[in-house]
Amino acid sequence: MGRDTTKKLWILGVSFALFLGGAGALQLEPGTVRTVILALVFAGLLTIAGVQTLRHLKKKN
């Protein structure tokens, strides 16, 4: 497995773990803990998307 493939699998795994964390948070009662978990999941997924976009744009040039 190449370095690029390993990075892609790592990103996919982290994204899936964040998704599962968000889905699990939806099972909690509405409140501060649930809101914080969902905010962290959203921020994490948004960060991953931003990094991937920058990487794609850098590779394109």
PyMOL commands that set and color helices and strands:
alter all, ss='L'
color gray80, all
select helices_A, chain A and resi 3-25+32-60
alter helices_A, ss='H'
color red, helices_A
deselect
rebuild
show_as cartoon
